[in-house]
């Protein structure tokens, strides 16, 4: 028997899987109602609205939030340096990040924040990045893999020379994105990429 066939419960991937399982077992809550709460960690956002090329994904989430459209993380201040063992609990990073996402969705006309829900899990800061990576690997969420830029912030004055994110080309409305240069792909090409993704959705 080779080493690869021996189960190691303390292997990073197996420890990370427990984070993934705990996230998916947490309740799905309306993004429109997200408020302030303590904690940093990993979250998943789900869509079940009527945007035409998202229909296959939306159908998967009609009865229950099943397949995320976006997965993200919120790291507490000091968490990157392991400054505090209680950093994840002492932070409000996750609620702030989810509120930022809510504002982004409310800024566009092609999406309704009422069609989104989220799951969140407060995680010890040393496991946050691994947990996020494993959830993304498991689901390959559309806004992580194909339509990039949903989680971007306003780059600020003097930095609008970069290309507009694909997300903003498909879902125009964020003021700062309109100041950026056109992206490499046209809106039609982005929609084509979304259609390919949806055709392979399982």
N, C-alpha and C positions, 0 to 999 in steps of 0.2 A: 504494500500500500504506500503510495507516494504521499509526500507532505501536503500536496494540494487537496487531497481527498479527506484530510483530517480536519474536522470542524474545530475551529478555535473561537470560543465565545468572546474572547477579548480582542480579536482582530478588529482593526479600525472599521472595516466594512460592516461587520456584524454588530458592533456597537452603534454605528451610524444607522443601521437598519431599524434598530429599536426606536430611534428618533423618528424615522419615517413612519413607522407603524403607529406611534403615539400621535403624530400629527393627523394622520388620516382617520383616527378614531375620535378626534376632537369634534365638537359640534360645528356645523356650518352656520354662520351668522350673516345677516344682511350688511353689505359694505356701506349702504346708505346710512346705517345707524351706528357706524363705528364711533366710539367715544374714546375718552382717555382711560387707559388702564396700565398697570405696571407690568414691566417685563420686556425682555429682548429675546429674540430667537428666530424661528422659521415660520413662514406663512405661505398659504396657497390661496389664489384667487380663482373663482369659478364664474363662468358666464352662461346665461340661459336666455339671451335676448334674441332680437330679430334681425341683427345685421346679416344681410343675405349670404355672404360667403362663409359665415361662421355657423351656418345652420346645422351641419353634422355634429359639431362640438356642442352646440346649444341643446340638441336633442338628447345627448348623453347626460346632460345635467338637469333636464326638466323635472324629473321626479326627485332626484337627490344629487347633491354636488359630488360628482364622481371623477371628473377629468379636468384638472386645472388649466386655465389659459395662461397663468403666470405664477411663478414661484419665486419668492424672494427671502431675504434675510434682513434682520435689524440687529446690528452689533452694538453693545453698550459702549459708552465712552470709557476708555481704559481697557476694554475687553481684549483688544488686539495685543495688549502687553500683559494680560493676565494680572492687572493691577488689583483686582478685588475678586475674591471667591464668590461674593454675592452680587457681582456686577450686573448679571442678567435680571435679578429681582429688583435692584435699585434703580433700574433704568425705565424710561417710558418710550424707548426707541421704537418698539414695534407699533404701538398705537399711533405714534407720530408718522411713521412710514405709511401705514395704511390710510391715514387721513390725507397724506400727500397724494396717494393713488386715487382716492375719492375725488379730490380736487381736479386731478388730471382728467378723469372721466367726465366730470361735470362740465369741463371746459369745451368738450366737443359735442357736436350735434348728432353724430352718427351712432352714439352709444348712450344708454341710460343707466345711471348708477343703480337704479332699482333692480336691474337685471344681473347684478353681481353679488356674490357672497364670498365669504372667506373662512378659512380655518387658520388658527394660529396656535403655536406651541412655544411656551417659554422654555428655553434650553440653556443649560450651563454654557457659558461663552466659548469654551474650548471645542464644543461639538456643533456650534451653529453653522459654520461654513461646510463641514462635512455633511450635515443633515440636508442643507440646501442642495448641495451637489448631487446627493443620492436621489432626492425627490425629482430633480430636473432630469437625471439619467433615467429614472423610472417612467416618467410621463412625457418627456420632451415637449414641454408646454409651448404653445404657439408663439406667445410673446417673449419667450426666452430663446427659441430656436430659429424662428422665421421672421417675425415682425419685431425687430429690435427697437429699443429706445423708450419703452413705456416707463421704465424706472429712472430715466434721465432727469436731471435738474437743469434749470436755466443756467447756461454757462457764464452769463454775466456780460456786461458791456465790454466791448473790445474782443470778445471771443465768439462772435457770431459768424466767423469765416468758415467754420466747419460745416459739414453736410447735415441737413435735417434728418433726424431718425426716420426709419421706415414707418414706425408707428404713427408719427405725426403726418407723414405723407398720406397714409391710409385714413387716419382719423384727425383731420385738421381742426385746430381750435386753440391749442396752447399758444399764447401770444409770442412767447420767446422763440418757438420753433419756426414761426413765420419769418423771422429775421435771419434764419440760417440759409445756407446755399441748398439748392435742390439735391436730393439724394442720388446715389448711383443708379438706383432702379426707379422707373416711373411707377405711378400708382397702378397702372395696368399690369406691369410686371410683378409688382408685389401681390396683387390679387391672384395672378397666375400661380405664384409660389404658394399662396394660401390654399388654393384649390388642389394643388398637388399634395400638400400636407393633409388636407381633409380626406382626400381619396385614400390615403394610407393610414387613417386614424383607426385605432383598434380599441 
